[in-house]
């Protein structure tokens, strides 16, 4: 019975590698019908469901294999892969996405702890770490490359981590070129290099690489078409303005639009011009070199007051009136003649009568 189960499990593994998932599941179902706790059959059944995108079922079979054999590294790797895919699908639910990432990281970490020299465990751990901690992922994959520097896929993973983690594009290209040197028809490395070319703006090289990917792996044709369509749409899209105007407030957004008038602009320009001219003239008038002296005259002013209707350089045209409580003072004219109107008139001179003495006989 054990020999039959072992042979059927081995045949199922070969069928999975060939892509004949249904045939492999039929053989594994027959084995599990007789041995429900067969950890190898449970792990392979979980991997078969993973290959067809049934990640929940894959997690169930992997967990059953771990329940039968807690330190089963293959089951841990399948569990980590399935949890990672579910995390990708839960991008619209951050809390659910974080839970799947935590489970994937725990399974991958446990697998690497069980055998830290097995590069497949390190490669899986680096892939899970790259989502949240690219620096730690780079350290993990570098340790795996030190163990097996001729493993082409390790260099591919390193290039992918560098490209997605925001590291220099030259370093990512060097890692991917090394992977293609070790394996010239490495599909994943060719795809990553094509995406890197598109990121750098080299559309011709990127499209050429993606067509090679579709030629070598027809199952990725849909991905290639979708990527090329997105590139075409991005090229046809008009560039956005450098500054986007702020939207109007809600209370103004729904008001009817009124046609704009240019007269306000002209009035503003004219008013601004007059204001500038006024400031220029004011600055010119305030120039101390050209401003006339405002000091009091030094020449002697006559002591008499000039009537208000006669302007003179020394007196304003309309002098302030005398206060009622301060009577004016009459000053003599310079010629010593009395000032008319202020000096009371003298009585007219009368000749005294002449008395004629009587005539003496």
C-alpha positions as CSV (number, residue, x, y, z in Angstrom):
1,X,0.0,0.0,0.0
2,X,2.8,2.4,0.9
3,X,4.7,1.6,-2.3
4,X,1.5,2.3,-4.4
5,X,1.0,5.6,-2.6
6,X,4.6,6.6,-3.2
7,X,4.5,5.7,-6.9
8,X,1.2,7.6,-7.4
9,X,2.5,10.7,-5.6
10,X,5.6,10.6,-7.8
11,X,3.5,10.3,-11.0
12,X,1.3,13.2,-9.8
13,X,4.3,15.4,-9.3
14,X,5.4,14.8,-12.9
15,X,1.9,15.6,-14.2
16,X,1.9,18.8,-12.3
17,X,5.2,19.8,-13.8
18,X,3.8,19.1,-17.2
19,X,0.7,21.2,-16.5
20,X,-1.7,18.3,-16.4
21,X,-3.3,19.5,-13.2
22,X,-6.6,17.5,-13.4
23,X,-4.8,14.2,-14.0
24,X,-2.5,14.8,-11.1
25,X,-5.5,15.7,-8.9
26,X,-7.2,12.4,-9.8
27,X,-4.1,10.4,-8.8
28,X,-3.7,12.3,-5.6
29,X,-7.4,11.9,-4.7
30,X,-7.0,8.1,-5.1
31,X,-4.0,8.2,-2.7
32,X,-5.8,10.4,-0.1
33,X,-8.8,8.1,-0.2
34,X,-6.7,5.4,1.2
35,X,-4.3,7.5,3.3
36,X,-6.0,10.8,4.4
37,X,-2.9,11.8,6.4
38,X,-0.3,11.3,3.6
39,X,1.6,14.6,3.9
40,X,3.2,14.3,0.4
41,X,-0.2,13.8,-1.2
42,X,-1.7,16.7,0.8
43,X,1.2,19.0,-0.1
44,X,1.0,18.2,-3.8
45,X,-2.8,18.5,-3.8
46,X,-2.3,22.0,-2.3
47,X,0.3,22.8,-5.0
48,X,-2.0,21.6,-7.7
49,X,-4.8,23.9,-6.5
50,X,-2.3,26.7,-6.3
51,X,-1.4,26.2,-10.0
52,X,-5.0,26.7,-11.0
53,X,-5.6,29.8,-8.8
54,X,-7.7,28.2,-6.1
55,X,-5.6,29.7,-3.2
56,X,-8.1,29.0,-0.4
57,X,-8.1,25.3,-1.3
58,X,-4.3,25.3,-1.6
59,X,-4.0,26.8,1.9
60,X,-6.4,24.1,3.3
61,X,-4.4,21.2,1.9
62,X,-1.1,22.8,2.9
63,X,-2.4,23.3,6.5
64,X,-3.5,19.6,6.6
65,X,0.0,18.5,5.5
66,X,1.5,20.6,8.2
67,X,-0.9,19.2,10.7
68,X,0.4,15.7,9.8
69,X,4.1,16.9,9.6
70,X,4.7,20.3,11.3
71,X,8.2,20.8,9.9
72,X,7.3,20.0,6.3
73,X,9.3,22.7,4.3
74,X,7.5,22.0,1.0
75,X,4.1,22.5,2.6
76,X,5.4,25.7,4.3
77,X,6.5,27.0,0.9
78,X,3.2,26.3,-0.8
79,X,1.3,27.9,2.1
80,X,3.5,31.0,1.9
81,X,2.9,31.3,-1.9
82,X,-0.8,30.9,-1.5
83,X,-1.0,33.5,1.3
84,X,1.1,35.9,-0.8
85,X,-1.3,35.6,-3.8
86,X,-4.3,36.2,-1.6
87,X,-2.6,39.3,-0.2
88,X,-2.2,40.6,-3.8
89,X,-5.9,40.1,-4.4
90,X,-6.9,41.9,-1.2
91,X,-5.3,45.2,-2.3
92,X,-8.6,47.1,-1.6
93,X,-8.7,45.8,2.0
94,X,-5.5,46.9,3.7
95,X,-6.4,45.0,6.9
96,X,-7.0,41.7,5.1
97,X,-4.0,42.2,2.9
98,X,-1.8,42.7,6.0
99,X,-3.1,39.5,7.6
100,X,-2.2,37.5,4.5
101,X,1.2,39.0,4.3
102,X,1.9,38.2,7.9
103,X,0.9,34.6,7.4
104,X,3.1,34.3,4.3
105,X,6.1,35.9,6.0
106,X,5.7,33.6,9.0
107,X,5.6,30.5,6.8
108,X,8.5,31.6,4.7
109,X,10.6,32.5,7.7
110,X,9.9,29.2,9.4
111,X,10.9,27.3,6.2
112,X,14.2,29.3,6.1
113,X,14.9,28.6,9.7
114,X,14.5,24.8,9.2
115,X,17.1,24.8,6.4
116,X,19.0,28.2,6.1
117,X,21.3,26.7,3.4
118,X,18.5,25.7,1.0
119,X,18.4,28.5,-1.6
120,X,14.7,27.8,-2.4
121,X,13.7,28.7,1.1
122,X,15.8,31.9,0.9
123,X,14.5,32.8,-2.5
124,X,10.9,32.5,-1.2
125,X,11.6,34.5,1.9
126,X,13.2,37.3,-0.1
127,X,10.2,37.4,-2.4
128,X,7.8,37.8,0.5
129,X,10.1,40.4,2.2
130,X,10.4,42.5,-0.9
131,X,6.8,43.7,-0.5
132,X,7.3,45.5,2.8
133,X,11.1,45.5,3.4
134,X,13.2,45.6,0.2
135,X,16.5,46.1,2.2
136,X,15.9,42.9,4.2
137,X,14.9,41.1,1.0
138,X,18.1,42.2,-0.8
139,X,20.2,40.9,2.1
140,X,18.4,37.5,2.0
141,X,18.8,37.0,-1.7
142,X,22.4,38.0,-1.6
143,X,23.0,35.3,1.0
144,X,21.3,32.8,-1.3
145,X,23.6,33.9,-4.2
146,X,26.6,33.4,-2.1
147,X,25.5,29.8,-1.5
148,X,24.7,29.1,-5.2
149,X,26.1,31.9,-7.5
150,X,25.2,29.9,-10.7
151,X,21.5,29.8,-9.9
152,X,20.0,32.0,-12.6
153,X,16.6,32.5,-10.9
154,X,18.4,33.9,-7.8
155,X,19.8,36.7,-9.9
156,X,16.4,37.3,-11.5
157,X,14.9,37.7,-8.0
158,X,17.6,40.1,-7.1
159,X,16.9,42.2,-10.2
160,X,13.2,42.2,-9.5
161,X,13.8,43.4,-5.9
162,X,16.1,46.2,-7.1
163,X,13.6,47.3,-9.8
164,X,10.5,47.3,-7.6
165,X,12.3,48.7,-4.5
166,X,13.4,51.9,-6.1
167,X,17.1,51.1,-6.3
168,X,19.3,52.3,-9.2
169,X,18.1,50.9,-12.5
170,X,21.7,50.1,-13.5
171,X,22.0,47.6,-10.6
172,X,18.7,46.0,-11.5
173,X,19.8,45.6,-15.2
174,X,23.1,44.1,-14.2
175,X,21.4,41.4,-12.1
176,X,18.9,40.6,-14.8
177,X,21.7,40.4,-17.5
178,X,23.5,38.0,-15.2
179,X,20.4,35.8,-15.0
180,X,20.1,35.8,-18.8
181,X,23.8,35.0,-19.2
182,X,23.4,31.9,-17.0
183,X,20.1,31.0,-18.8
184,X,19.5,32.9,-22.1
185,X,15.9,32.0,-22.4
186,X,14.9,32.7,-18.8
187,X,11.3,33.9,-19.2
188,X,11.0,35.7,-15.9
189,X,14.3,37.5,-16.3
190,X,13.3,38.6,-19.9
191,X,10.0,39.9,-18.6
192,X,11.6,41.8,-15.8
193,X,14.1,43.4,-18.1
194,X,11.4,44.4,-20.6
195,X,9.5,46.1,-17.7
196,X,12.6,47.8,-16.6
197,X,13.1,49.2,-20.2
198,X,9.6,50.5,-20.2
199,X,10.1,52.1,-16.8
200,X,13.2,53.9,-18.2
201,X,11.2,55.1,-21.3
202,X,12.8,52.7,-23.8
203,X,9.6,51.6,-25.4
204,X,11.1,49.8,-28.4
205,X,13.3,47.5,-26.2
206,X,10.5,46.9,-23.8
207,X,8.0,45.8,-26.5
208,X,10.6,43.6,-28.1
209,X,11.3,41.8,-24.7
210,X,7.6,41.4,-24.0
211,X,7.0,39.8,-27.5
212,X,9.8,37.3,-26.7
213,X,8.0,36.5,-23.4
214,X,4.8,35.8,-25.2
215,X,6.6,33.7,-27.8
216,X,8.4,31.5,-25.2
217,X,5.4,31.2,-22.8
218,X,2.1,31.5,-24.6
219,X,0.3,31.5,-21.3
220,X,1.5,35.0,-20.7
221,X,0.1,36.4,-23.9
222,X,-2.8,38.1,-22.1
223,X,-0.4,39.8,-19.7
224,X,1.8,41.0,-22.6
225,X,-1.2,42.3,-24.5
226,X,-2.6,44.2,-21.5
227,X,0.8,45.7,-20.8
228,X,1.3,46.9,-24.3
229,X,-2.2,48.3,-24.4
230,X,-1.5,50.2,-21.2
231,X,1.8,51.6,-22.8
232,X,-0.1,52.7,-25.9
233,X,-2.8,54.4,-23.8
234,X,-0.1,56.2,-21.8
235,X,1.5,57.4,-24.9
236,X,-1.7,58.8,-26.4
237,X,-2.7,60.6,-23.2
238,X,-2.2,64.3,-23.3
239,X,0.3,65.6,-20.7
240,X,-1.3,67.1,-17.7
241,X,-0.7,70.8,-17.0
242,X,2.0,71.7,-14.6
243,X,-0.4,73.5,-12.3
244,X,-3.9,72.3,-11.7
245,X,-6.3,75.0,-10.8
246,X,-8.1,74.7,-7.5
247,X,-11.8,73.7,-7.7
248,X,-14.3,76.4,-6.7
249,X,-15.9,76.1,-3.3
250,X,-19.2,74.0,-3.1
251,X,-21.4,77.1,-2.8
252,X,-19.9,78.6,-6.0
253,X,-19.5,75.4,-8.0
254,X,-23.2,75.1,-8.8
255,X,-23.9,78.8,-9.5
256,X,-24.7,79.8,-13.2
257,X,-21.6,81.0,-15.0
258,X,-21.7,84.7,-16.1
259,X,-19.7,86.0,-19.1
260,X,-16.6,87.7,-18.1
261,X,-16.1,91.4,-19.1
262,X,-12.8,93.1,-20.0
263,X,-13.8,96.5,-18.9
264,X,-12.8,95.7,-15.3
265,X,-9.4,94.9,-16.5
266,X,-9.0,98.1,-18.4
267,X,-10.2,100.2,-15.5
268,X,-7.8,98.5,-13.2
269,X,-4.9,99.1,-15.6
270,X,-5.8,102.8,-16.0
271,X,-6.2,103.3,-12.3
272,X,-2.8,101.6,-11.7
273,X,-1.2,103.8,-14.3
274,X,-2.5,107.0,-12.7
275,X,-1.3,105.7,-9.3
276,X,2.2,105.0,-10.6
277,X,2.4,108.5,-12.2
278,X,1.2,110.1,-9.0
279,X,3.9,108.3,-7.0
280,X,6.5,109.3,-9.5
281,X,5.5,113.0,-9.4
282,X,5.3,112.9,-5.6
283,X,8.8,111.4,-5.4
284,X,10.1,114.2,-7.8
285,X,8.4,116.9,-5.7
286,X,9.9,115.5,-2.5
287,X,13.5,115.7,-3.9
288,X,15.5,117.9,-1.5
289,X,17.7,119.1,-4.4
290,X,14.7,120.6,-6.3
291,X,12.4,121.5,-3.4
292,X,12.2,125.2,-2.8
293,X,13.3,126.6,0.6
294,X,10.5,127.1,3.1
295,X,12.5,129.2,5.5
296,X,11.2,132.6,6.6
297,X,12.6,135.6,4.5
298,X,15.5,137.4,6.1
299,X,14.7,140.8,4.7
300,X,12.9,143.4,6.8
301,X,9.2,143.4,6.7
302,X,7.4,146.7,7.1
303,X,5.9,147.3,10.4
304,X,2.6,148.2,8.9
305,X,0.0,145.7,7.8
306,X,-0.9,145.4,4.2
307,X,-4.7,145.1,3.3
308,X,-5.8,141.6,2.6
309,X,-6.7,142.3,-1.0
310,X,-3.1,143.2,-1.9
311,X,-0.9,140.0,-2.2
312,X,2.8,140.3,-1.5
313,X,5.6,137.8,-1.5
314,X,5.9,138.0,2.2
315,X,2.2,137.7,3.2
316,X,-0.4,135.2,2.0
317,X,-3.3,136.5,-0.2
318,X,-5.8,136.3,2.6
319,X,-4.3,137.1,6.0
320,X,-6.0,135.9,9.1
321,X,-8.2,138.6,10.7
322,X,-7.3,140.2,13.9
323,X,-8.8,138.6,16.9
324,X,-11.6,140.7,18.4
325,X,-9.9,140.9,21.8
326,X,-6.7,142.3,20.3
327,X,-7.3,145.8,18.9
328,X,-5.2,146.8,15.9
329,X,-2.3,149.1,16.5
330,X,-1.9,152.1,14.2
331,X,1.5,152.6,12.9
332,X,2.7,155.8,11.2
333,X,3.6,155.8,7.6
334,X,7.3,155.7,6.8
335,X,7.1,159.2,5.4
336,X,5.8,160.4,8.8
337,X,2.5,161.4,7.3
338,X,-0.5,160.3,9.3
339,X,-2.2,157.2,8.0
340,X,-5.7,158.1,6.6
341,X,-8.6,156.4,8.2
342,X,-6.8,155.7,11.5
343,X,-5.7,159.2,12.7
344,X,-8.7,161.3,13.7
345,X,-9.1,164.3,11.4
346,X,-8.0,167.7,12.6
347,X,-10.5,170.6,12.7
348,X,-10.1,173.0,9.8
349,X,-7.8,175.9,10.4
350,X,-9.8,179.1,11.1
351,X,-8.2,182.5,10.9
352,X,-8.8,184.4,14.0
353,X,-10.8,187.5,13.5
354,X,-8.9,190.7,13.2
355,X,-10.0,193.4,15.6
356,X,-9.5,196.8,14.1
357,X,-8.8,199.3,16.8
358,X,-10.8,202.4,16.8
359,X,-9.5,205.2,14.8
360,X,-8.0,208.0,16.9
361,X,-9.0,211.4,15.9
